[in-house]
Amino acid sequence: MPSIAILSSSFTNSSEIIDELSVLSGCQVVTDQDVILKAADKQGADPQKLERTLSGKKSVFNEFTLEQERCISLLKLTIAGMLKENDRKLFVGLITHLIPSEITHVVKVLLFDTKANRIENGVASGLSKTDAQKEIKKSDVAAFGLTDFLFKKEAWDASLYDVVIPVTTMASQEAVQLILTCRQKETVKKSESSLQAAEDMALIAKVELALLEKGHNIEVYAQNSNVILTVNKSVLLFDRLVSELITIVSEVESVKGVEVVKGKDYSTSIYSKQNFELPSKVLLVDDEKELAQTISERLINRDVGTYAVHDGQQALNLITSDDNKPDVMVLDLRMPGMDGIEVLRKTKEAKSNIEIIILTGHGTQKDREICMELGAFAYLQKPVDIEELSATIYDAHKKAATQQ
């Protein structure tokens, strides 16, 4: 029998429907957390990063680390393995969206309610109205962040589901029966093509991981174990890229054939793979926005992944809220509000293994002594030669990598 996958908006009172479905269908409930823990156990992944990724949160350094893509592939590989174990699964949560539409023997269901009712349910659970609104917004942002990343669609888009149920106007028992009836339809029963799609789901995830390991973020499709790679950005030596991609993918177990094609957006921008041996998480902190932007662009041209903020508090907020904290910080001393010395001190207290390079045009010898005593990696004067700065960042990155 087909499995079931349910996504419900927060405070939708869906637990009764899920509990009854589990009993009547004989399906084992599998939550987001179940998949995260299994992926962490089987694939050796960081559960916090997996959870962050599933909630749609993207690190500011993701363009250079490809961490979100890697985590999504690990989760898909785990779900594919669960689908191959047996059919009696009731997936609950955001993992619903990681199951491709080609796997037709999984019935996808959306349970939703009006915002007013959800707030009322939140208040009934013991929250204040303000806290209920905050929780609803937080969960909706997570859902929309994930579906935007995966499909460029909103989380409640009906095209993503087989069944859409407004719980406001439908009793729980009626909703359960509707889902079970849909589960009996010929269109969602096991078929050879659907079973093959489940095999291809696992293969796609393995290929994605193999490519990401080599720094390639490429669109992957598989059918009957034949893999199609789509390059959507132009590249100077396309034939060389094709050869490299085919070599990588051909080594993945179960791949029968590999084809590399140009996508419809091929000429829009330049493709380049990531080199994970180079600094990919460098935070620039400087209130001179134009200067920070110029330095950032010049470093990126040297394969150094950078992100710029323009005051000390922004920097501290980022290092405490982003799971992919920077390895290296390039920090100005003279800034409005919190100055660089205070940022250096607080950063070292919170994340001591972040290497900090001071870059200042107004520092004194006393400032230099204080910064080095607080643990700064280097103290450079503006205007700085970009090659000197790059070399210093590379050295700091090597030290940070050693400490990790």
C-alpha positions in Angstrom: 0.0 0.0 0.0 1.1 3.6 -0.6 2.9 5.5 2.2 1.5 8.9 3.3 3.3 12.2 3.7 1.7 15.1 5.6 2.6 18.7 6.1 0.4 20.8 8.3 0.7 24.4 9.2 1.6 25.0 12.9 -1.3 25.1 15.4 -3.6 23.3 13.0 -4.7 20.6 15.5 -3.5 17.9 13.1 -2.4 15.4 15.8 -5.8 13.6 15.9 -5.8 13.1 12.1 -2.2 11.8 12.2 -2.8 9.5 15.1 -6.0 8.0 13.6 -4.3 7.6 10.1 -1.4 5.8 11.7 -3.8 3.3 13.3 -6.1 2.7 10.4 -3.3 2.6 7.8 -0.9 0.6 9.9 1.8 3.1 9.0 4.8 4.0 11.2 5.0 7.7 11.9 8.3 9.3 10.7 8.9 12.9 11.8 11.5 15.4 10.6 13.5 14.7 13.7 13.5 10.9 13.0 15.0 11.5 9.6 17.5 14.0 10.9 18.7 11.6 13.6 18.9 8.7 11.2 20.8 10.8 8.6 23.2 11.9 11.4 23.7 8.3 12.5 24.1 6.7 9.0 25.8 9.5 7.2 27.9 11.0 10.0 26.2 14.4 9.5 25.8 17.2 12.0 22.1 17.0 13.2 22.0 20.8 14.0 23.1 21.6 10.4 20.5 19.1 9.1 17.8 20.7 11.2 18.8 24.2 10.2 18.7 23.2 6.5 15.3 21.5 6.8 13.9 24.7 8.3 14.9 26.6 5.3 17.6 28.6 6.9 20.6 29.4 4.7 24.0 30.4 6.0 25.4 33.7 4.6 28.4 31.6 3.5 26.4 28.9 1.7 27.4 30.2 -1.7 30.9 29.2 -0.9 30.3 26.1 1.3 27.3 24.5 -0.4 26.3 23.2 3.0 22.6 23.5 2.4 22.8 21.5 -0.8 24.8 18.8 0.9 22.5 18.5 3.9 19.4 18.3 1.6 21.1 15.5 -0.4 21.9 13.6 2.8 18.3 13.9 4.0 17.0 12.7 0.6 19.3 9.7 0.7 18.0 8.8 4.1 14.3 9.1 3.1 15.0 7.0 0.0 16.4 4.3 2.2 13.3 4.4 4.5 11.0 4.1 1.4 12.9 1.0 0.3 12.5 -0.6 3.8 8.8 -1.0 3.5 5.6 0.9 2.4 4.1 1.5 5.8 5.4 5.0 6.5 3.6 8.1 7.5 6.0 11.0 7.0 5.1 14.0 9.0 6.6 17.5 8.5 8.8 19.3 6.1 10.4 16.1 4.9 7.2 15.7 2.8 8.8 18.1 0.3 12.0 16.0 -0.2 10.0 13.2 -1.7 9.9 13.7 -5.5 6.6 13.8 -7.4 7.8 10.9 -9.6 7.4 8.6 -6.5 3.6 8.3 -7.0 3.1 5.6 -4.3 3.4 8.2 -1.6 0.2 10.3 -1.0 1.2 13.9 -0.2 -1.3 15.8 2.0 -1.5 19.4 3.2 -3.5 20.2 6.3 -4.1 23.9 6.7 -6.1 26.3 8.7 -6.8 30.1 8.8 -4.4 32.3 10.6 -7.1 33.4 13.0 -7.8 29.9 14.0 -4.2 29.0 14.3 -3.6 32.0 16.6 -6.6 30.9 18.7 -5.2 27.3 18.9 -1.9 28.7 19.9 -3.5 30.7 22.7 -5.4 27.6 23.8 -2.1 25.8 24.1 -0.9 28.3 26.7 0.8 30.9 24.6 0.0 34.6 24.7 -1.5 36.0 21.4 1.8 37.7 20.6 3.9 34.6 21.2 1.4 32.5 19.2 1.8 34.9 16.3 5.6 34.8 16.5 5.6 31.0 16.5 3.3 30.9 13.5 5.5 33.3 11.6 8.6 31.4 12.5 7.2 28.0 11.3 5.7 29.6 8.1 9.0 31.2 7.3 10.8 27.9 7.7 8.3 26.1 5.4 8.4 28.8 2.8 12.2 29.0 2.9 12.5 25.3 2.1 9.9 25.2 -0.7 11.4 28.3 -2.2 14.8 26.7 -2.2 13.5 23.4 -3.7 10.8 24.5 -6.1 10.6 28.3 -6.2 7.1 27.9 -4.9 5.2 28.8 -1.7 4.7 26.1 0.9 0.9 26.0 0.6 0.9 25.8 -3.2 -1.7 23.1 -4.0 0.4 21.8 -6.9 2.8 20.3 -4.4 0.2 17.9 -2.9 -2.2 15.2 -3.9 -4.8 16.2 -1.2 -5.4 19.6 0.3 -7.6 19.6 3.4 -8.9 22.7 5.2 -9.3 21.4 8.7 -11.6 24.4 9.6 -14.4 23.0 7.4 -13.7 19.3 7.6 -14.0 17.0 10.7 -11.0 14.9 11.6 -12.7 11.6 10.7 -13.8 13.0 7.4 -10.2 14.1 6.7 -8.9 10.7 7.6 -11.4 8.9 5.3 -10.5 11.3 2.4 -6.8 10.5 2.7 -7.5 6.8 3.0 -9.8 6.9 -0.1 -7.1 8.7 -2.0 -4.6 6.0 -0.9 -6.8 3.4 -2.7 -6.7 5.1 -6.1 -5.0 3.4 -9.0 -2.9 6.5 -9.7 -1.1 6.3 -6.3 -0.6 2.6 -6.1 2.8 0.9 -6.6 4.0 0.7 -10.1 7.2 -0.3 -11.8 7.9 3.3 -12.7 7.2 4.6 -9.2 9.4 2.0 -7.6 12.2 2.9 -10.1 11.7 6.5 -9.1 12.4 5.6 -5.5 15.6 3.9 -6.6 16.5 7.0 -8.7 15.9 9.3 -5.7 18.6 7.5 -3.8 20.9 7.6 -6.8 20.3 11.3 -7.4 21.2 12.0 -3.8 24.4 9.9 -4.1 25.4 11.7 -7.3 24.7 15.1 -5.8 26.9 14.3 -2.8 29.7 13.0 -5.1 29.6 16.2 -7.1 29.3 18.5 -4.1 32.3 16.8 -2.6 34.3 18.0 -5.6 32.8 21.5 -5.5 30.2 21.1 -8.2 26.7 22.3 -7.6 24.9 20.8 -10.6 21.3 20.0 -11.3 20.9 16.2 -11.3 18.2 14.0 -12.7 18.1 10.2 -13.0 15.8 7.8 -14.8 16.3 4.1 -14.8 19.8 4.6 -13.3 20.8 6.9 -16.2 22.0 10.3 -15.0 21.4 13.6 -16.7 23.4 16.6 -15.4 22.2 20.1 -16.4 24.7 23.0 -16.5 22.8 26.2 -16.1 25.7 28.6 -16.1 28.1 29.2 -19.0 31.6 27.9 -18.7 34.7 28.7 -20.8 35.8 25.1 -21.3 32.6 23.2 -21.5 34.1 20.0 -22.9 36.6 19.9 -20.0 33.8 20.3 -17.5 31.8 17.5 -19.2 34.7 15.2 -18.9 35.3 16.0 -15.3 31.6 15.6 -14.4 31.3 12.3 -16.2 34.4 10.9 -14.4 33.0 11.8 -11.0 29.5 10.5 -11.6 30.6 7.3 -13.3 32.3 6.2 -10.1 29.0 6.3 -8.2 27.6 2.8 -7.7 24.6 1.8 -9.8 25.1 4.6 -12.4 24.5 3.1 -15.9 25.1 6.1 -18.0 25.9 9.9 -17.7 24.8 12.7 -20.0 25.7 16.4 -19.5 23.5 19.0 -21.1 23.2 22.8 -21.2 20.2 24.2 -19.4 17.9 26.9 -20.6 19.7 29.6 -18.5 23.1 28.5 -19.7 24.4 31.9 -20.8 23.2 33.9 -17.8 26.3 33.8 -15.7 29.7 32.1 -15.3 30.0 28.6 -13.7 32.8 27.8 -11.4 33.2 25.0 -9.0 34.1 25.5 -5.3 37.5 24.7 -3.9 36.9 23.7 -0.3 40.6 23.9 0.5 40.5 27.7 0.2 39.0 30.1 2.7 35.2 30.0 2.2 33.9 31.7 5.4 35.5 35.1 5.8 33.5 37.8 7.6 34.4 41.4 6.8 33.4 44.0 9.5 33.8 47.6 8.4 31.5 50.6 8.5 32.9 51.9 5.2 30.5 50.1 3.0 32.0 50.9 -0.3 35.5 49.8 0.9 34.1 46.6 2.4 32.3 45.8 -0.9 35.4 46.5 -2.9 37.6 44.3 -0.7 35.0 41.5 -0.7 34.8 41.5 -4.5 38.5 41.4 -4.9 38.8 38.5 -2.4 36.0 36.6 -4.1 38.0 37.0 -7.4 40.8 35.2 -5.6 38.5 32.3 -4.5 38.1 33.6 -1.0 34.4 33.4 0.1 33.5 36.6 2.0 30.4 38.2 3.5 30.4 41.8 4.8 28.6 43.5 7.7 29.0 47.1 8.7 28.9 47.3 12.5 30.1 45.3 15.5 26.7 44.2 16.7 25.9 42.7 13.3 29.1 40.7 13.4 28.3 39.4 16.9 24.8 38.5 15.9 26.0 36.5 12.9 28.6 34.5 14.7 26.1 33.4 17.4 23.2 32.8 15.1 24.8 31.2 12.0 25.7 27.5 12.3 28.3 28.1 9.6 30.2 30.6 11.7 33.2 32.3 9.9 36.6 30.8 10.2 38.3 34.2 9.7 37.1 37.7 10.5 38.7 40.8 9.0 37.9 43.6 11.5 38.1 47.4 11.4 38.9 49.1 14.7 37.2 52.5 14.4 33.5 52.0 13.9 30.4 53.8 15.3 28.9 52.2 18.3 30.9 49.1 19.3 34.5 49.5 18.3 36.7 46.8 16.9 38.5 46.0 20.2 35.3 45.3 21.9 34.2 43.1 19.0 37.5 41.3 19.1 37.1 40.7 22.9 33.5 39.4 22.7 34.2 37.3 19.6 37.1 35.5 21.3 34.9 35.0 24.4 32.1 33.5 22.4 34.0 31.7 19.6 37.6 31.5 20.4 38.6 29.5 17.3 37.6 32.3 14.9 40.9 33.9 13.7 40.7 37.7 13.6 42.7 40.0 11.4 42.7 43.6 12.4 42.6 46.0 9.4 42.7 49.6 10.4 43.7 53.0 9.1 43.7 54.8 12.5 45.2 52.4 15.0 48.0 53.2 17.4 50.9 51.0 18.7 48.9 50.7 21.9 45.9 49.4 19.9 48.1 46.9 18.3 49.4 45.6 21.6 45.9 45.3 23.0 44.6 43.4 19.9 47.5 41.0 19.9 47.0 40.3 23.6 43.3 39.6 23.0 44.2 37.0 20.5 44.2 38.7 17.1 45.9 36.7 14.4 47.4 39.8 12.6 47.3 43.5 12.7 47.4 45.2 9.3 47.2 48.9 8.3 45.0 50.5 5.6 45.4 50.9 2.7 46.4 47.2 2.5 47.8 45.4 -0.5 45.2 42.8 -1.5 47.8 40.2 -2.0 49.1 40.7 1.5 45.6 40.5 2.9 44.8 37.4 0.9 48.0 35.7 2.1 47.2 36.6 5.7 43.7 35.2 5.3 45.0 32.0 3.9 47.4 31.6 6.9 44.6 32.4 9.3 42.3 29.9 7.6 45.0 27.2 7.9 45.3 27.8 11.6 41.5 27.8 12.1 41.3 24.5 10.1 44.0 22.9 12.3 42.2 23.9 15.5 38.9 22.4 14.2 
